[in-house]
């Protein structure tokens, strides 16, 4: 934190006012008092603001000209308020102009006694410190009025959630006129904003009120945090004459912080406040090796001998001991009691209604033990469903053990395995309640998760700890006055990440989870920065010696940032997740670079090709788990012996016999998952790079120029990465998959990240994740698909084994997005299904009871009826086992009777999903089943609502479909397709604003949704200007881009066609229709969803700004729908409307290219792909300009004036030299090439004809005539005549066109075309074509365009007459041809 500069600040109205008030302070001055010893930013800013704002309004009772703000605390306390110092400096306030209590000394009491008027800021502490309250005229406080100041004329009291600065701002907002408000100095508004943001934690809903939001809305436009500068002519109450004494001040250039937005301001204030909150405790940075943080890291140092035994067991993975401790029994007892009563009374267990907060231990040590219990319970669930190996401690046994008297006694003849046994009833009652509590927002929890009670119990423990704790003013968790549980938000985040894997679909976490995590990140960042500073001081400020070492707080900060990114990635916020991953890498010192290096990928490759490689290096090289302790003297030779045994087992393992892919004993590492070798006859195991470094020729120079360069790394032998850095790279790898299209290039980019991690196995779970990702990437290639399947099978088989410790498996589980066991099994089954091994896939799906996939497999096998039976058995409760044959279940149900069987109660979300599956299988009764699912879920099933909406949409009942889609999105707003279909419904209903809002939500969730961008453009073209304005207020990005386009294109409006500037908003511009995807696609398949379709009849007048918004939306749509000719066609029409004709040319090229790809199309069919109206407009836009470039020459001064109005933006300028009759005043002439008209547009249109249209469609008369007009404007007379003749040959002169002979109307039209062609030949034939060059070196004055034009014209007319004389020789129009021929004969 930089100190307040001693140099004078720049002149500011507020600073000058405070200086004048301080200099004029007298015993009779009106004063504004703050509470005693309160130097918070809120009260200080409020006092300063009250002093200045009161001077603006002379009509108010508080309008004293010199209210003196007195801070009733010592100035030295300012040093403990870095956030106040930062706010003052950002507001250009000199501390010397503030009035502190110690500056007045004993005179303060006399000033208070004799003051003419008193204003109080924060009045709750004032009654006991004021000798009399009769002089109090104004009180501003954020607490209810206690009645102490009855005589005050101004009393502003609000609820405690608001800050005093908001109260002051709102008071003067109501008091000041608009002109007076406009004169508020921006630094003062910024100061009040700083106080409000810090007090309300950036307007957090829990810490703010509508008063705070209103105050921010009032102050923000007046502050320095705005896009537009304050007008220079704004009114002020500031007399510049008063500053004459300050004119000779030296120039000031101290640190004056500026902020681009409110978040930047809040982050800076918060960082300063937090750094001070810990520095003021006068204690050293707490060690990150304390056992609370060792629980986070999952490791225990030898030096942590003072850690409680329960913490050591938690880290070690001895969960049975922890869950059997007294603290755990105390927390389990209320649940056991309620479960026993539920079993005895045969009633459901209400797990959500049980509050564990009253049962928490009262001591600090006890609550830390409770935290260990929650962690152990969470990790027990993770061990059972993720890492393995299994353990046999059942939750039912735990609950019965802590409260045995509440359970009914066991019967002597009770069969523990029987369906009617008491143990079965206890297990089922607990399971139903747990699954019900784990369901979230209509998404059911996976019902076959092993012991889900452990997850639910851990969440209840964490919730109880968070509720029992209080949040202090800095936002940190504290347990009353006990030691704070700083890591609790981290564990809540981890449990939420685990919970999301249990749900069918991810749901948003909410601020209750991510809000405290942000606070913890700030805390870790502060400690990390202070630790770095401390290390630099100890090392004598030698960064070279410390650059290869991470402090433990930095590692924790990087780890939490990484896990936050994983949480965002799980919930679909991939961009934000990517930022977290990059930030984590930066914090932990990971440097990486994607580059290309020569190498070989196959065994028989002769030449080196460029191969993609990831060069990466950690700040501290990675080592295998446990080797740190061994370096300290602990030796363990068993590992090497174990490694040899593992290699021997791999060599003798008969499991892989017969497979080409098998484990390579030479590469196996003890305690690590089996890595299968490829053993392919062509592909190498890994890329073999040729060079010894990524750029061996320049490695040394790169190292000298850039110390952080990675050119020194050898791609064939890179150093091992730190384990946390390996996790970061795997997170980035998954982010690439989520943010880029499914493509071979994406897979190649992901594979180098995986290869960099997989080459150095350092942790069991990290290596498992890297092998899993490699398996996924190899599943799409025929040469690697075998290893892909077998490697995935090996990973699943290793889970129950004990080849590594529980501690190692759990250490980095939360830093990886590892799927649970059932998802890996499901992935293996899907892999089998993709290879056609349907029966094996069906067996796995039935075993893990993924009934949706079971139904799909049964459908693929032609056994739909059995799929229906599966669902009905589940709904009726007659299905007991998952892996039995469907026929056997049917026979069993028929023998015993379904009414006599004990029904298994499923949770509502699970039942709803089953009814939805049944609706998928029975289309004739689909809506009935979906409505039943909606009813069963108590209107909480988003899938049921989506399904009903789908039926309504297919039946064109769009109002009903929109209503059901709104229900679905209210439950789960992350489902992109629902927003898309809702937008289509609104388009059919012509509710354009709602449709645009829906499509904007689609693009926010998935920016690569080209269909949504296209439909959004269609909505813009239909809606009114007022609706668009409301949409722009929701997001400013489009508005800013439109403003830029308006600035660029405004000068060119009104230059297209004969339409003036009004034409863009008062007419139907293009006269053509936008394409719709409502029909069939290229392959002839029907499409269900609607793209934007805009007909001439339905289009209303559209403001120009809306058309620009549509143009921007279509531009984004083309990024992701590059091969959709419909989107290109829409883009072409809109580009014509807005006057960006160069884009229209590019769009026409793409439309013709895409639609003419089918080689079986003839030219008449391809001609239909060209919009002739658009083509004519493009040619008109070129030919309307003067053909001679010299005619566009303008003076420099005139050009500069137009450039000042925006003409010069985005245009190219070519200089032309001219003779200057006055050498003393040279002038420069320039030709302005507008890319959307005339000479600027000509190259694009010419290339359109030469490279696209005429090469594909050479028999269209209209295209040839348009081409001729372009050539005629260019002065290429011979080519223009040739184009006209080509148009004639393919039109009236086409002998294959029998319509001319048989259709009289067409014959008459042909006569006009012939007369036009002859006139063109007569006019242009004898003219000199300056574009032609003399031949054979003969110098001629010029080349005639067509020497024999008379002969060719006569031949053209005679041929046409000879062909049509028999059919139309007696018609009156025949005489026109005769006269035309005579004219040609008689012409000289």
Secondary structure, 3 states (H helix, E strand, C coil): CCCCCCCCCCCCHHHHHHHHHHHCCCCCCCEEEECCCCCCHHHHHHHHHHHHHHCCCCCCCCCCCCCEEEECCCHHHHHHCHHHHHHHHHCCCCHHHCEEHHHHCCHHHHHHHHCCCEEEECHHHCCCCCCCCCCEEEEEECCCCCCCCCCCCEEEECCCCCCHHHHHHHHHHHHCCHHHHHCCCHHHHHHHHHHHHHHCCCCCCCCCCHHHHHHHHHHHCCCCCCCCCCCCCCCCCCCHHHHHHHCCCCCCCCCCCCCCCHHHHHHHHHHHHHHHHHHCCCCCCCCCCCHHHHHHHCCCCCCCCCCCHHHHHHHHCCHHHHHCCHHHHHHHHHHHHHHHHHHHHCCCCCCCCCCCHHHCCCCHHHHHHHHHHHHHHHHHHHHHHHHCCCCCCCHHHHHHHHCHHHCCCCCCCCCCCCCCCHHHHHHHHHHHHHHHHHCECCECECCCCCCCHHHHHHHHHHHHHHHHCEECCCCCEECCCCCCCCCHHHHHHHHHHHHHHHECCCCCCCHHHHHHHHHHHHHHHHHHHHHHHHHHHHCCCCHHHHCCCCCHHHHHHHHHHHHHHHHHHHCCCHHHHHHHHHHHHHHHCCEEEEEEEEEEEECCCCCCEEEEEEEEECCCCCCCCCHHHHHCCCCCCHHHHHHHHHHHHHHHCHHHCCCCCEECCCCCCCCCCCCEECCCCCEEEEEEECCCCCCCCCHHHHHHHCCCCCCCCCCCCCCCCCHHHHHHHHHHHHHHHHHCCCCHHHHHHHHHHHHHHHCCCCCHHHHHHHHHHHHHHHCCCCCCHHHHHHHHHHHHHHCCCCCCCHHHHHHCHHHCCCCCHHHHHHHHHHHHHHCCCHHHHHHHHHHCCCHHHHHHHHHHCCCHHHHHHHHHHHHHCCCCCCCCCHHHHHHHHHHHCHHHCCCCCCCHHHHHHHHHHHHHHCHHHHHHHHHHHHHHCCCCCHHHHHHHHHHHHHCCCHHHHHHHHHHHHHHCCCCHHHHHHHHHHHHHCCCHHHHHHHHHHHHHHCCCCHHHHHHHHHHHHHCCHHHHHHHHHHCHHHHHHHHHHHHHHHHHCCCCCCCCCCHHHHCCCCCCCECCCCCECCCCCECCCCCCCECCCCCCCCCHHHHHHHHHHHHHHHHHCCCCHHHHHHHHHHHHHHCCHHHHHHHHHHHHHHHCCCCCCCHHHHHCCCCHHHHHHHHHHHHCCCCCHHHHEECHHHHHHHHHCCCCCCCEEEEECCCCCCCCCCCCEEEEECCCCHHHHHHHHHHHHHHHHHHHCCCCHHHHHHHHHHHHHHCCHHHHHHHHHHHHHCCCCCCCCCHHHHCHHHHHHHHHHHHHHHHHHHHHCCCECCCCCCCCCCCCCCCECCCCHHHHHHHHHHHHHHHHHHHHCCCCCHHHHHHHHHHHHHCC
